[in-house]
Amino acid sequence: MKLKELSDKLGTTFFGDENQEVTAIRDLAFPTPILDSAIYLVTSKKVLEKNSQAKSINIVLTTDKLKSEFANGLIADEKLVKLTFAKLLGIFEQPSHYPQGISERSSIHPTASLGKNVTVMDFAVIMEGVKIGDNSIIHPHTILEPYSEIGENTVIRGNVVIGYRCKIGSHCILHSNTTIGADGFGFIDVSGERHKIPQIGNVEIADHVEIGANCTIDRAAIETTSVGEHTKIDDHVHIGHNCRIGRYVYAAGTAGFAGGVVVEDYVMVGGQCAIAEHITLKKGSLIMGLTGVTKDTEEKGMYFGIPARNATEMLRVSSVLGDLPDLMKRVKKLEEKN
């Protein structure tokens, strides 16, 4: 694809040779020789200073401030350069060549309802009363339990289990080995015996949600565990029963949400965070990685640490931790004098 053609597709301006061929996208941080026909993303002077190969790049996606450093490229607005790069990746993305239609080696109950252009691959199991919307794709070995529902244009990857009566919206992606609608972790001990508490609710996932591989979202004990639209969940995330996750939420890998947690809209949760039961992460909160949250947050607050504290306070605490051994020695000497 020629540079000007690529510029037209992205709605950017170009500089250099409009007929320069662009054949690939490459990562400057990856330790391979610079490819003259590949386009690279460079957004700051720091990148140029850090990487000795950067000056030899022939084609670049950059900002107007850095344009003079290169011979050919595309210029994106500084605030939109990452979005432009995402669109660029989409142009070079190879289409998936999945088999279309209904595989003879799948198992589909006669009462299941499948929309137009649905694909069901080998060994998928579609049980009684299931509904699947138009253009959705069900990968091999996926199980859709009775009366579960899948919206339109949704992709369910291999080995996913959608529990009975659970609902997945439209334009969603669920990655491999994820389970929606596992039983919540409910037990009660009486007189030395352990009893399981029936989990009779369901899970409902709104539109445009993406859920990573190996995640588990538990069904509610009574009502509904829910995930709002445009929320993105990384791999290995656990969401407990009766959680209510809002819209436009990010949850990074291995985060865990105990039962009954409420996550309001636009919250970001870092990797390996633990959120205690029945608390609320208020709208716009940022929970940094490796944080244990035991109390409700404030709206747009930033938190880290175990237990979580406001980031400003926690930074002050962290700044004095290195002085504690010396302080303890000084206190000990003072005590000995007295």
C-alpha positions as CSV (number, residue, x, y, z in Angstrom):
1,M,0.0,0.0,0.0
2,K,1.4,3.4,-0.9
3,L,1.9,6.1,1.8
4,K,-0.7,8.5,0.4
5,E,-3.3,5.7,0.1
6,L,-2.6,4.8,3.8
7,S,-2.9,8.5,4.7
8,D,-6.3,8.7,3.0
9,K,-7.6,5.6,4.8
10,L,-6.6,7.0,8.2
11,G,-7.6,10.6,7.5
12,T,-4.1,11.9,8.4
13,T,-1.6,14.0,6.5
14,F,1.6,12.6,5.0
15,F,5.1,13.8,4.3
16,G,7.8,12.5,2.0
17,D,7.3,10.3,-1.0
18,E,3.6,9.7,-1.6
19,N,4.5,6.6,-3.6
20,Q,6.5,5.0,-0.8
21,E,5.4,1.4,-0.4
22,V,4.3,0.4,3.1
23,T,4.2,-3.3,3.5
24,A,4.1,-3.9,7.3
25,I,4.0,-2.5,10.8
26,R,7.0,-3.1,13.0
27,D,7.8,-2.4,16.7
28,L,10.9,-0.3,17.3
29,A,11.5,-1.9,20.7
30,F,11.7,-5.4,19.1
31,P,15.4,-6.3,18.5
32,T,15.3,-6.8,14.7
33,P,16.9,-4.7,11.9
34,I,14.9,-1.7,10.7
35,L,12.8,-2.6,7.6
36,D,12.7,0.2,5.0
37,S,9.2,-0.7,3.9
38,A,7.7,-0.9,7.4
39,I,6.0,1.8,9.3
40,Y,7.0,2.5,13.0
41,L,5.3,4.4,15.8
42,V,7.5,7.2,17.3
43,T,5.7,9.7,19.6
44,S,8.5,11.3,21.7
45,K,12.1,12.5,21.7
46,K,12.7,10.0,24.5
47,V,12.1,7.1,22.0
48,L,14.6,8.6,19.6
49,E,17.2,9.0,22.3
50,K,16.6,5.6,23.9
51,N,16.8,3.5,20.7
52,S,19.9,3.7,18.5
53,Q,18.0,2.4,15.5
54,A,15.3,5.1,15.5
55,K,17.3,7.5,13.3
56,S,17.4,4.9,10.5
57,I,13.6,4.5,10.3
58,N,12.4,5.2,6.8
59,I,8.6,5.4,7.4
60,V,7.0,6.6,10.6
61,L,3.7,7.4,12.3
62,T,4.5,10.5,14.4
63,T,3.4,14.0,15.5
64,D,4.1,17.3,13.8
65,K,6.9,18.1,16.3
66,L,9.0,15.1,15.3
67,K,8.3,15.1,11.5
68,S,11.7,16.7,10.7
69,E,13.5,13.7,12.1
70,F,12.3,11.3,9.3
71,A,12.1,11.1,5.5
72,N,8.6,9.7,5.1
73,G,5.6,9.2,7.3
74,L,2.1,10.1,8.6
75,I,1.3,12.9,11.0
76,A,-1.3,12.4,13.7
77,D,-2.7,14.8,16.3
78,E,-0.8,14.3,19.5
79,K,-4.0,13.5,21.4
80,L,-5.1,11.0,18.8
81,V,-1.8,9.3,17.8
82,K,-2.5,6.1,19.8
83,L,-6.0,5.9,18.3
84,T,-4.5,6.4,14.8
85,F,-2.1,3.7,15.5
86,A,-4.9,1.3,16.5
87,K,-6.7,2.1,13.2
88,L,-3.4,1.4,11.4
89,L,-3.2,-2.0,13.0
90,G,-6.7,-2.7,11.9
91,I,-5.7,-2.0,8.3
92,F,-2.9,-4.5,8.4
93,E,-4.8,-7.1,10.5
94,Q,-5.1,-10.4,8.6
95,P,-8.8,-11.5,8.3
96,S,-9.7,-14.7,10.2
97,H,-10.5,-17.6,8.0
98,Y,-13.1,-19.4,10.2
99,P,-15.3,-22.1,8.7
100,Q,-18.8,-20.6,8.2
101,G,-22.1,-22.2,8.8
102,I,-23.2,-25.0,11.2
103,S,-20.8,-27.9,11.6
104,E,-22.2,-31.3,11.4
105,R,-20.1,-32.2,14.3
106,S,-21.7,-29.7,16.6
107,S,-24.6,-30.6,18.9
108,I,-27.6,-28.3,18.6
109,H,-30.9,-28.9,20.5
110,P,-34.0,-28.7,18.3
111,T,-35.5,-25.9,20.5
112,A,-32.4,-23.7,20.1
113,S,-32.9,-20.5,18.0
114,L,-30.1,-19.4,15.7
115,G,-30.2,-16.1,13.8
116,K,-29.0,-15.4,10.3
117,N,-25.4,-16.2,9.3
118,V,-24.5,-17.8,12.6
119,T,-21.4,-20.0,12.7
120,V,-21.2,-23.0,15.1
121,M,-17.9,-24.9,14.8
122,D,-17.0,-28.5,15.6
123,F,-18.0,-30.0,18.9
124,A,-19.8,-27.0,20.2
125,V,-22.8,-27.9,22.3
126,I,-26.0,-25.7,22.1
127,M,-28.5,-26.9,24.6
128,E,-32.3,-26.5,25.1
129,G,-33.8,-23.1,24.5
130,V,-30.6,-21.3,23.7
131,K,-30.9,-18.1,21.5
132,I,-28.0,-16.9,19.3
133,G,-28.2,-13.6,17.4
134,D,-27.3,-12.9,13.8
135,N,-23.7,-13.2,12.6
136,S,-22.4,-14.6,15.9
137,I,-19.6,-17.1,15.9
138,I,-19.4,-20.0,18.3
139,H,-15.9,-21.7,18.4
140,P,-15.2,-25.4,19.0
141,H,-15.9,-27.1,22.3
142,T,-18.0,-24.2,23.6
143,I,-21.0,-25.1,25.7
144,L,-24.1,-22.9,25.8
145,E,-26.3,-24.2,28.7
146,P,-30.1,-24.2,28.6
147,Y,-31.8,-20.9,28.0
148,S,-28.6,-18.9,27.7
149,E,-28.7,-16.1,25.2
150,I,-26.0,-14.6,22.8
151,G,-26.5,-11.3,21.0
152,E,-25.7,-10.3,17.5
153,N,-22.1,-10.2,16.1
154,T,-20.6,-11.8,19.2
155,V,-17.6,-14.1,19.2
156,I,-17.4,-16.9,21.7
157,R,-13.9,-18.6,21.5
158,G,-13.1,-22.2,22.2
159,N,-13.9,-24.0,25.5
160,V,-16.0,-21.2,26.8
161,V,-19.0,-22.2,29.0
162,I,-22.1,-20.0,29.2
163,G,-24.2,-21.1,32.2
164,Y,-27.9,-21.6,32.1
165,R,-30.1,-18.5,31.7
166,C,-27.0,-16.3,31.4
167,K,-27.1,-13.5,28.8
168,I,-24.3,-12.1,26.6
169,G,-24.9,-8.9,24.6
170,S,-24.1,-7.9,21.0
171,H,-20.6,-7.2,19.6
172,C,-18.9,-9.0,22.5
173,I,-15.8,-11.1,22.5
174,L,-15.3,-13.9,25.1
175,H,-11.8,-15.5,24.9
176,S,-11.0,-19.1,25.4
177,N,-11.6,-21.1,28.6
178,T,-13.7,-18.4,30.2
179,T,-16.8,-19.4,32.3
180,I,-19.8,-17.2,32.6
181,G,-22.3,-18.3,35.3
182,A,-20.2,-20.6,37.5
183,D,-21.8,-21.0,41.0
184,G,-21.0,-18.3,43.4
185,F,-18.8,-19.2,46.4
186,G,-21.6,-19.7,48.9
187,F,-21.4,-22.1,51.9
188,I,-22.6,-22.2,55.5
189,D,-21.3,-24.3,58.4
190,V,-23.8,-25.5,60.9
191,S,-23.0,-28.0,63.7
192,G,-19.8,-29.2,62.1
193,E,-21.4,-29.7,58.7
194,R,-20.8,-27.6,55.6
195,H,-23.8,-26.8,53.4
196,K,-23.8,-25.3,49.9
197,I,-26.0,-22.3,49.4
198,P,-27.8,-22.6,46.1
199,Q,-26.9,-20.0,43.5
200,I,-30.1,-19.4,41.6
201,G,-29.4,-16.1,39.9
202,N,-27.7,-15.5,36.5
203,V,-25.1,-13.3,34.8
204,E,-25.9,-10.6,32.2
205,I,-23.2,-9.1,30.0
206,A,-24.0,-5.9,28.1
207,D,-23.0,-4.9,24.6
208,H,-19.4,-4.3,23.4
209,V,-17.8,-6.1,26.3
210,E,-14.6,-8.0,25.8
211,I,-13.6,-10.7,28.4
212,G,-10.1,-12.2,28.3
213,A,-9.1,-15.8,28.5
214,N,-9.5,-18.0,31.7
215,C,-11.9,-15.6,33.4
216,T,-14.7,-16.5,35.7
217,I,-17.9,-14.5,36.4
218,D,-20.1,-16.2,39.0
219,R,-23.8,-16.2,38.8
220,A,-25.7,-14.3,41.5
221,A,-27.1,-16.1,44.5
222,I,-30.5,-14.6,43.8
223,E,-30.6,-11.8,41.3
224,T,-28.0,-10.9,38.6
225,T,-24.3,-10.5,38.4
226,S,-23.9,-7.8,35.7
227,V,-21.2,-6.2,33.5
228,G,-21.9,-2.9,31.7
229,E,-21.4,-1.9,28.1
230,H,-17.9,-1.3,26.7
231,T,-16.2,-2.8,29.8
232,K,-12.9,-4.6,29.0
233,I,-11.7,-7.4,31.3
234,D,-8.2,-8.9,31.0
235,D,-7.2,-12.5,31.3
236,H,-7.5,-14.5,34.6
237,V,-10.0,-12.1,36.2
238,H,-12.5,-13.4,38.8
239,I,-15.8,-11.6,39.4
240,G,-17.8,-13.0,42.3
241,H,-21.5,-13.5,42.7
242,N,-23.8,-10.5,42.8
243,C,-21.2,-8.0,41.6
244,R,-22.3,-5.1,39.5
245,I,-19.7,-3.9,37.2
246,G,-20.4,-0.6,35.4
247,R,-19.8,0.8,31.9
248,Y,-16.4,1.6,30.4
249,V,-14.6,-0.2,33.2
250,Y,-11.1,-1.7,32.8
251,A,-10.0,-4.6,34.9
252,A,-6.4,-5.8,34.4
253,G,-5.1,-9.4,34.7
254,T,-5.6,-11.5,37.8
255,A,-7.8,-8.9,39.5
256,G,-10.3,-10.4,41.9
257,F,-13.7,-9.0,42.9
258,A,-15.3,-10.6,46.0
259,G,-19.1,-11.1,46.1
260,G,-21.4,-8.1,46.0
261,V,-18.8,-5.5,44.8
262,V,-20.2,-2.5,43.0
263,V,-17.9,-1.0,40.4
264,E,-19.3,2.3,39.0
265,D,-18.6,3.6,35.5
266,Y,-15.1,4.5,34.2
267,V,-13.3,2.7,37.0
268,M,-9.8,1.3,36.3
269,V,-8.5,-1.7,38.3
270,G,-4.8,-2.7,37.9
271,G,-3.4,-6.1,37.8
272,Q,-3.4,-8.5,40.9
273,C,-5.8,-6.2,42.8
274,A,-8.1,-7.7,45.4
275,I,-11.4,-6.0,46.1
276,A,-13.2,-7.0,49.3
277,E,-16.8,-8.0,49.4
278,H,-19.7,-5.5,49.4
279,I,-17.7,-2.4,48.8
280,T,-18.2,0.2,46.1
281,L,-15.5,1.6,43.8
282,K,-16.9,5.0,43.0
283,K,-17.1,6.5,39.5
284,G,-13.7,7.2,37.9
285,S,-11.6,5.6,40.6
286,L,-8.2,4.3,39.7
287,I,-6.9,1.3,41.6
288,M,-3.2,0.7,41.0
289,G,-1.8,-2.7,40.7
290,L,-1.2,-5.0,43.7
291,T,-3.7,-3.1,45.8
292,G,-6.1,-4.6,48.4
293,V,-9.2,-2.5,48.7
294,T,-11.2,-2.9,51.9
295,K,-13.3,0.3,52.0
296,D,-15.4,2.3,49.5
297,T,-13.4,4.7,47.4
298,E,-14.1,8.3,46.6
299,E,-15.2,9.4,43.1
300,K,-12.1,9.8,40.8
301,G,-9.8,8.8,43.7
302,M,-6.5,7.1,43.1
303,Y,-5.4,4.3,45.4
304,F,-2.7,1.8,46.1
305,G,-1.2,-0.3,48.8
306,I,-2.5,-3.0,51.2
307,P,-4.8,-1.9,52.6
308,A,-5.5,0.7,50.0
309,R,-5.0,4.3,50.8
310,N,-5.3,7.5,48.8
311,A,-2.3,7.6,46.5
312,T,-1.0,10.9,47.9
313,E,-1.1,9.6,51.4
314,M,0.5,6.3,50.4
315,L,3.3,8.0,48.6
316,R,4.1,9.9,51.9
317,V,4.1,6.6,53.8
318,S,6.3,4.9,51.2
319,S,8.8,7.7,51.2
320,V,9.7,7.2,54.9
321,L,9.7,3.4,54.9
322,G,13.4,3.3,54.0
323,D,14.2,5.4,57.1
324,L,12.5,3.1,59.6
325,P,15.5,0.9,60.5
326,D,17.6,4.0,61.4
327,L,14.7,5.6,63.3
328,M,14.3,2.3,65.3
329,K,17.9,2.4,66.3
330,R,17.7,6.0,67.4
331,V,14.5,5.3,69.4
332,K,16.3,2.3,71.1
333,K,19.2,4.5,72.1
334,L,16.9,7.2,73.5
335,E,15.1,4.5,75.5
336,E,18.4,3.2,76.9
337,K,19.4,6.7,78.1
338,N,16.1,7.0,80.0
